[in-house]
Amino acid sequence: MGEYTTDKTNKKSIGESPFFVMIVLALGVFMTGIDAYIFIPALPTLTKDLNTSFELVSWTLTVLMLFMTAVMPLAGKLSDVFGRKRLYIVGVATFIIGSFAASFSWDIYSLIVSMAIQGIGAGIVLPSAISTMNDSAPEDQRGKTMGVLMAMSSLAMIIGPNIGGFLIQNFGWRTIFYVNIPIGILAIILAFKFKESHGETNPHIDYMGSLLLIGSIATMLLALVRVQTLPFTDITVLPLFIASIVLFISLIKYEKRVSEPILDIPLLKKSKILSLNIAILLSGLATFTAFTYVPTFAQLVLNTNVQNSGLLLTPLSITLLITAILGGVLLDKFGAKRMLLLGSPVLSAGLFWLAYYVTDSISLSVALVLIGIGMGFTTSAFQVLMMSFIPRNEEGTGVGILNTFKGVGGTIGPIAGSFFLGTALSGTITYSHAFSNLFMFGTIVSIIAIILLIIVVIMDRTDESIGNASESIAGK
């Protein structure tokens, strides 16, 4: 299911070319990636133009992230059932609709709804794009092509704010949403040339399980966002945490009775798969903690002005762009496990450097370059290793779950940061000490992720040894 076909003469059409597929998928990934970065410069303008508060305006990005993370497990399953091509086109089309609606928003609430639609589209695009690329690319080129896809987010990070600032200043904030539309339309037109099977002939979708899963993730993420500015016991926070726990328990009980569950409990019970997902959650937590608070660190500790503090992230963005592609090439040569064990310690070294050895913009750049190398070497490797652990017809589901774990880690990161900075705001310690503790926390979390990855590698080698022994016995 979901594999690309060839005709009787073995002549491949352009839709079967891995390079063509990579370019088309890169358009979709870039489109969804650039949206948040191009939107960030508009936040102050929106507060004035829509006559609203900054807190409400910040919800636009919150719901984008919330819906994108929550919908990925379902999107991954749907791509396994109905086919990668269909889901990719549906995801891009949904994102275009959200962009078009956002450009016509008449108040902050209609804009928030539009961003939620964009989040759903983005949550569909990513798992379907990754599994499509894995189906299309030859086995010895999967790392390279996956690296190009992952690099699209880095490219969006670099050029998004600049395009956004230019459009907002010269043509108004609504025009930033028009950038996505032609890119998306082109991606859809080209994606129709893809060749694939039509998924399962008798599809079964666990709709109730999907609703419970999305509900549990959404309420948990929403609670994590709210608790950044409100006490845990607040009437709008504690009930969300309780609801998330209740929904998740209900999901586990329900999934045990379903023949084709949306959440494959036996799959997640496999130690190496669970360990890999927790590792990417912790890695996401560590990197997003650093990424989110570096500009604030530069302003409060290094005394950098607001404009230059944002530019200080450029070394990270450029390094990540380069090493995502380079890491993909090395991935094909050395394998996903080796790339994870190579890149993760570099990431930890960058975070440790950030915690204790940054005194100016140059030393900060060194730390960010190390973090960029670590992220670039591991991003594609996580995806490829996850897909190697699961059956071909469940790749979309596996990728969706993996990226959901990553999204949860990315959500927890800024919350952890707010806790450490709160100690400085209370006067208990200095900002310098608070940031040192924050980045050291990220270092420790990343080291735990390394330990989990080592466990994954050991368990996978054990499984391979057992499999080889079984084949040897069967051969006799």
Secondary structure, 3 states (H helix, E strand, C coil): CCCCCCCCCCCCCHHHCHHHHHHHHHHHHHHHHHHHHHHHHHHHHHHHHCCCCHHHHHHHHHHHHHHHHHHHHHHHHHHHHHCHHHHHHHHHHHHHHHHHHHHCCCCHHHHHHHHHHHHHHHHHHHHHHHHHHHHHCCHHHHHHHHHHHHHHHHHHHHHHHHHHHHHHHHHCHHHHHCCHHHHHHHHHHHHCCCCCCCCCCCCCCCHHHHHHHHHHHHHHHHHHHHCCCCCCCCCCCHHHHHHHHHHHHHHHHHHCCCCCCCCCHHHHHCHHHHHHHHHHHHHHHHHHHHHHHHHHHHHHCCCCCHHHHHHCCHHHHHHHHHHHHHHHHHHHHHCHHHHHHHHHHHHHHHHHHHHHCCCCHHHHHHHHHHHHHHHHHHHHHHHHHHHHHCCHHHHHHHHHHHHHHHHHHHHHHHHHHHHHHHHHHCCCCCHHHHHHHHHHHHHHHHHHHHHHHHHHHHHHHHHHHHHHHHHHHHHC
